[in-house]
Amino acid sequence: MSVLLISLLLAIIGGIIFSIIGLISGTDETATLVPFTLIVVLLGTPPEAVFAFFMSAILAKHLTHAIPTALMGVPGDTMAVPLLDHAAALRRIGVPHVALRKMVSGGVLAAFIALPVSLAFAQLLAGFSDLFKESAGVIFTVAAVIIAYFSKGRYVSIVLILPLAMLMQSLNLMAFDNLGKNLSISFFLGIAIGPMFADMMFALSSSARQSLLRDRPKEYHLAPEVRSWSGYFPNPFRVLTKRQTAYTSGAAFLSSLTFAFSPVGMTSLFGEATAARTRGLYKKSTTSLSVMNGVTESTYIAETVIPLVAFGIPLSPVALGPAAALFNAPPVFTSDPVHNLHSLLSVWDFLIYGLLGMIVAFLIAYPFTMNYARKATVWVMKNISHEAIIGMFMGLVAVLAFYEGELVGILVTFAVATVGGLLNRILGMGSGVQFMVFYGSSWMLAQIVG
């Protein structure tokens, strides 16, 4: 079977799976993308097909995450949190369907701008790749401190960087003594599922369970579906006004030049800047939503593509989280030494197969979201159990950890998930900080204890 055909098939699979996952509110990108991408990589898939799958998955996820966000006021995932206020404003005046259409149309427009722009910028940065690779330990440590400072926990996150680095290196040393090799997959799987695993621990704890108890079921009021187009495939440029198209395009271009900042922070920043320049509740909210959902796409693409193409090492929050398996999936991909998509694909490969993945996701997720948002939401709420979804991901994580390190890998994964999840939920030490600590831990301890 040709590489192009395999890439097309996996792009379709990624588009379908993550269109469905996006409908389920609260599904974190890292906890969902990492296990599935790892499976694709470890199955021996051609690198072109891996990239097509990932690009299809992130675009599909960030299109359908607009459905619970706009219609129910529940964030589809972490990136949808900044959009809640404007979506709520439009729900209050009875036009949540308009909010949904603006969000997904802005996301599509931004995605197709972000890929070529981020690839071009990565080429400019590629001349500094040797410097970045030689200084990776320092860069990860400094990045951990910076991200920790801007996280919810701030100072406590900074204080806990060294203790967490010691814990991770101790677990890795234990794994090496037992297996004769270092672990990688088990650690970032543990960090990825940490918040989800912490919630499970809260539910099992007699003292912490009170924070999860509710005295009545949540109620959601969904607006009726209203169509303003004929046929199955609406035109995104007719959904957005000329002003919204211009603002979304500009935001997508600028955010595609960044790769070291928090995607959630960039989404909030561009949303606030847009709102400040727009008058009237309706225009302000619809324009801000189109821009913000566009930025969720452009930042994810840029923060994946720029480190991958320019350096081959994960130097962004997205590269260290949802896209981690594109950099490190031993024994197939490694970042030290660099042997991953950076060294296996050309710039043209990234462009062609990235566009292939995004076009497939667009053809699947965009008309589905525009035509069947309400019906899909009702079906998910009635028929899909969150507990079942969590169980599925825990099962995937256990299988992947066992693949890497057998029983030791599983123990390391859930040890890291326990500590990382509690640090995240209770002390506000975000997953991005923890990923940076993991990749910089060996350098940190080498400087301190030799």
C-alpha positions in Angstrom: 0.0 0.0 0.0 1.4 3.4 -1.0 2.4 6.0 1.6 -0.2 8.4 0.2 -3.0 5.9 0.6 -1.9 5.0 4.1 -1.8 8.7 5.0 -5.2 9.3 3.6 -6.7 6.4 5.5 -5.1 7.4 8.8 -6.2 11.0 8.2 -9.8 9.8 7.8 -9.5 7.7 11.0 -8.1 10.6 12.9 -10.7 13.0 11.7 -13.6 10.6 12.6 -12.2 9.6 16.0 -11.4 13.2 17.2 -14.6 14.7 15.7 -16.4 12.4 18.2 -14.0 13.0 21.0 -14.4 16.8 20.6 -18.1 16.4 21.3 -17.3 15.1 24.8 -16.9 18.0 27.1 -13.7 18.1 29.3 -11.6 15.8 27.1 -8.1 17.1 27.5 -6.0 17.3 24.3 -2.9 15.8 25.9 -4.7 12.9 27.5 -6.4 12.0 24.2 -3.9 12.8 21.5 -0.8 11.3 23.1 -2.1 7.7 23.5 -3.6 7.6 20.0 -0.6 9.1 18.3 1.7 6.8 20.2 -0.3 3.8 18.9 0.0 5.1 15.4 3.8 5.6 15.7 4.5 2.3 17.5 2.6 0.3 14.8 5.4 1.2 12.4 3.3 3.7 10.4 5.2 5.7 7.7 6.2 9.2 9.2 4.2 11.0 6.5 1.1 9.1 7.6 1.8 9.9 11.3 1.9 13.6 10.6 -1.2 13.5 8.4 -3.0 11.6 11.3 -1.9 14.2 13.9 -2.9 17.2 11.8 -6.3 15.7 11.0 -6.9 14.9 14.7 -6.1 18.4 16.0 -8.2 20.2 13.5 -11.1 17.9 13.9 -10.9 18.1 17.7 -10.8 21.9 17.7 -13.7 22.1 15.4 -16.1 19.9 17.3 -15.0 21.2 20.7 -17.0 24.2 19.7 -20.3 22.2 20.1 -20.4 21.7 23.8 -18.8 25.1 24.3 -21.3 27.1 22.3 -24.5 25.0 23.0 -24.0 24.0 26.6 -21.6 26.4 28.1 -19.2 23.5 29.0 -15.6 23.7 27.6 -15.0 21.0 25.0 -11.4 20.9 26.2 -8.7 23.1 27.8 -8.4 25.3 24.7 -12.1 26.1 24.8 -12.1 27.6 28.3 -11.3 31.2 27.2 -14.2 31.1 24.7 -16.9 30.5 27.4 -17.7 34.1 28.3 -18.4 35.2 24.7 -20.3 32.0 24.0 -22.4 32.6 27.1 -23.2 36.1 26.0 -24.6 34.8 22.7 -26.6 32.1 24.5 -28.2 34.7 26.6 -29.6 36.5 23.6 -30.7 33.3 22.0 -28.1 32.7 19.2 -25.8 29.9 20.3 -26.0 28.5 16.8 -24.4 31.7 15.5 -21.6 31.4 18.0 -21.0 27.8 16.9 -20.8 28.7 13.2 -18.4 31.6 13.8 -16.1 29.5 15.9 -15.8 26.6 13.5 -15.4 28.9 10.4 -12.7 30.9 12.2 -10.9 27.7 13.1 -10.9 26.4 9.5 -9.6 29.7 8.1 -6.8 30.0 10.7 -5.7 26.4 10.2 -5.0 26.8 6.5 -3.1 30.0 7.1 -1.0 28.6 10.1 0.6 25.6 8.4 2.5 27.4 5.5 3.3 30.4 7.8 4.8 28.3 10.6 6.7 26.2 8.1 8.3 29.3 6.6 9.2 30.6 10.0 10.6 27.2 11.0 12.9 27.4 8.0 14.3 30.7 9.2 14.9 29.3 12.7 16.5 26.1 11.4 19.9 27.9 11.2 20.0 28.0 15.0 19.1 24.3 15.5 22.6 23.2 16.6 22.6 25.9 19.3 19.2 24.8 20.6 20.1 21.1 20.6 23.4 21.7 22.5 21.6 23.9 25.1 18.5 21.8 25.4 19.0 21.1 29.1 19.3 24.8 29.9 16.5 25.8 27.7 14.1 23.2 29.3 15.0 24.4 32.7 14.6 28.1 32.0 11.3 27.3 30.2 10.1 25.3 33.2 10.7 28.3 35.4 9.0 30.8 33.0 6.0 28.6 32.4 5.8 27.9 36.2 5.8 31.6 36.9 2.8 32.2 34.6 0.9 29.1 35.8 -1.9 29.1 38.4 0.5 27.9 41.1 3.2 30.4 40.2 5.7 30.4 43.2 4.9 27.0 44.5 5.3 25.6 41.0 8.8 27.2 40.8 9.7 25.8 44.3 8.6 22.3 43.3 10.7 22.1 40.0 13.7 20.5 41.7 11.9 18.1 44.0 9.8 16.9 41.0 13.0 16.5 38.9 14.5 14.4 41.6 11.4 12.2 41.8 11.4 11.6 38.1 15.1 10.8 37.9 14.7 8.5 40.9 11.9 6.6 39.2 13.9 6.5 36.0 16.9 5.1 37.9 14.7 2.4 39.4 13.4 1.5 36.0 16.9 1.4 34.6 18.1 -1.0 37.4 15.2 -3.3 36.6 14.9 -3.1 32.8 18.4 -2.0 31.7 16.9 1.0 29.8 15.5 4.4 30.5 11.7 5.1 30.2 10.2 8.0 28.3 6.7 7.0 27.2 5.6 6.1 30.7 6.6 9.4 32.1 4.8 11.6 29.6 1.7 9.4 29.7 1.7 9.8 33.4 1.9 13.6 33.1 -0.8 13.6 30.4 -3.4 11.7 32.4 -2.5 13.3 35.7 -5.4 15.7 36.2 -7.9 12.9 35.1 -6.3 10.4 37.4 -6.4 12.9 40.3 -10.1 13.3 39.8 -10.5 9.5 40.1 -8.4 9.6 43.3 -10.7 12.3 44.7 -13.7 10.1 44.0 -12.1 7.3 45.9 -11.1 9.4 48.9 -13.6 9.8 51.7 -12.2 13.2 52.6 -11.8 14.6 49.1 -15.0 13.2 47.6 -17.0 16.1 49.0 -15.5 18.4 46.4 -17.1 16.3 43.7 -20.5 15.7 45.1 -23.5 17.5 43.6 -27.0 17.7 45.0 -28.8 17.5 41.6 -28.0 16.6 38.0 -26.8 19.4 35.8 -29.4 20.8 33.4 -28.6 21.9 29.9 -31.0 23.8 27.6 -30.2 23.4 23.9 -31.4 25.9 21.3 -33.1 24.5 18.2 -31.1 24.1 15.0 -31.5 26.9 12.6 -30.0 26.7 9.1 -29.2 29.7 6.9 -27.8 27.8 3.9 -28.9 25.1 1.4 -27.0 21.9 0.8 -24.7 20.0 3.0 -21.5 22.0 2.8 -21.7 25.7 3.9 -19.1 28.2 2.8 -16.9 29.5 5.7 -16.4 32.8 4.0 -20.1 33.4 3.9 -20.4 32.6 7.6 -17.8 35.2 8.6 -18.1 38.9 7.7 -15.3 40.6 5.9 -14.1 42.2 9.2 -14.2 38.8 11.0 -12.3 37.2 8.1 -9.6 39.9 8.3 -9.3 39.8 12.1 -9.1 36.0 12.1 -6.5 35.9 9.3 -4.4 38.5 11.0 -4.5 36.7 14.4 -3.7 33.4 12.7 -0.7 34.9 11.0 0.7 36.5 14.1 0.1 33.6 16.4 1.7 31.3 13.9 5.0 33.1 14.5 5.0 32.0 18.2 6.0 28.7 19.6 7.1 29.2 23.2 3.9 30.7 24.7 0.9 29.1 26.3 -1.8 28.4 23.6 -4.5 29.2 26.2 -2.8 32.5 27.0 -2.4 33.4 23.3 -6.1 32.6 22.7 -7.1 34.9 25.6 -4.7 37.6 24.5 -6.1 37.8 20.9 -9.7 37.5 22.1 -9.3 40.5 24.5 -7.5 42.6 21.8 -10.3 41.8 19.4 -13.1 42.6 21.9 -11.4 45.9 22.7 -11.6 47.0 19.1 -15.2 45.9 18.5 -18.4 47.6 19.7 -21.8 46.1 20.4 -22.4 42.9 22.3 -23.3 40.8 19.2 -20.5 42.0 17.0 -18.0 41.8 19.8 -18.8 38.3 20.8 -19.1 36.8 17.3 -15.9 38.5 16.2 -14.0 37.5 19.3 -15.2 33.8 19.0 -14.1 33.5 15.4 -10.7 35.0 16.2 -10.2 32.9 19.4 -11.1 29.6 17.9 -8.9 30.4 15.0 -6.0 31.0 17.4 -6.6 27.7 19.1 -5.9 26.1 15.7 -3.0 28.3 14.7 -1.1 28.0 18.0 -1.5 24.3 18.1 -0.2 24.0 14.5 2.7 26.4 15.0 3.8 25.0 18.3 3.9 21.5 16.7 5.5 22.4 13.4 8.1 25.0 14.4 10.0 22.9 17.0 9.5 19.8 14.8 10.9 21.3 11.6 13.5 23.7 13.0 15.0 21.7 15.9 13.6 18.2 16.3 13.3 18.7 20.0 10.1 19.6 21.9 10.5 23.3 22.8 6.9 24.4 23.1 3.9 23.6 25.4 2.2 21.8 22.6 5.3 19.9 21.6 5.8 18.8 25.2 2.2 17.8 25.6 -0.2 16.7 22.9 2.5 16.4 20.2 5.1 14.7 22.4 4.8 11.4 20.5 6.0 13.1 17.3 9.3 13.8 19.0 9.7 10.9 21.5 8.2 7.5 21.0 11.1 5.1 21.7 12.3 3.1 20.0 10.8 4.6 16.8 11.3 8.3 17.5 13.8 10.0 19.8 14.8 13.6 20.4 18.2 12.7 22.0 19.7 11.9 19.5 17.3 13.5 17.1 15.6 10.8 15.1 12.0 11.7 14.5 9.9 13.5 11.9 12.5 16.3 11.9 15.1 14.0 10.2 12.7 11.8 8.3 10.6 14.4 6.4 11.4 17.3 4.2 9.6 20.7 4.4 7.6 19.8 1.4 6.5 16.5 3.1 5.3 18.5 6.1 3.4 20.8 3.8 1.8 18.2 1.6 0.9 15.6 4.3 -0.1 18.3 6.7 -2.5 19.8 4.2 -3.8 16.3 3.4 -4.6 15.7 7.0 -6.3 19.1 7.4 -8.3 18.8 4.3 -9.7 15.5 5.3 -10.5 16.8 8.8 -12.2 19.8 7.2 -14.3 17.6 5.0 -15.4 15.5 7.9 -15.7 17.8 10.9 -16.8 21.1 9.4 -20.1 20.0 7.7 -20.8 17.6 10.5 -20.5 20.4 13.1 -22.5 22.9 11.0 -25.4 20.4 10.2 -25.7 18.0 13.1 -24.3 19.9 16.2 -27.5 19.7 18.2 -28.4 16.1 17.4 -24.8 15.0 18.1 -24.8 16.8 21.4 -28.0 15.2 22.5 -26.8 11.7 21.5 -23.5 12.1 23.3 -25.2 13.4 26.5 -27.7 10.5 26.5 -25.6 7.6 25.4 -21.9 8.2 26.2 -20.7 7.8 29.8 -17.8 10.0 30.9 -16.7 7.1 33.2 -16.5 4.8 30.1 -14.4 7.4 28.3 -12.0 7.7 31.2 -11.8 3.9 31.5 -11.0 3.6 27.8 -8.1 6.1 28.1 -6.8 4.5 31.3 -6.8 1.2 29.4 -4.9 2.6 26.5 -2.3 4.2 28.8 -1.8 0.9 30.7 -1.2 -1.0 27.4 1.3 1.6 26.1 3.1 1.7 29.5 3.3 -2.1 29.5 4.7 -2.1 26.0 7.6 0.2 27.0 8.4 -1.2 30.5 6.0 -4.1 31.4 4.9 -3.9 35.0 7.6 -1.3 35.9 6.3 1.0 33.1 2.8 0.7 34.5 3.9 1.5 38.0 6.0 4.5 36.9 3.1 5.8 34.8 0.6 5.8 37.6 3.1 7.0 40.2 3.8 10.0 38.0 0.1 10.4 37.3 -0.7 10.5 41.0 1.9 13.0 41.9 1.6 15.2 38.8 -2.2 15.1 39.0 -2.4 16.2 42.6 0.2 18.9 42.0 -1.9 20.1 39.1 -5.3 20.0 40.7 -4.4 21.2 44.2 -1.3 23.4 43.8 -1.8 24.6 40.2 1.4 23.2 38.8 0.3 22.7 35.2 1.2 19.9 32.9 3.3 22.1 30.7 5.6 22.8 33.7 5.8 19.1 34.5 6.8 18.2 30.9 9.5 20.8 30.9 10.8 19.4 34.3 10.8 15.9 32.9 12.9 16.8 29.9 15.3 19.0 31.9 15.5 16.8 35.0 18.7 15.0 34.0 20.5 18.3 33.3 19.3 19.9 36.5 20.5 17.0 38.7 23.8 16.7 36.8 24.5 20.3 37.8 23.5 19.9 41.4 24.7 16.4 42.4 26.9 15.5 39.4 
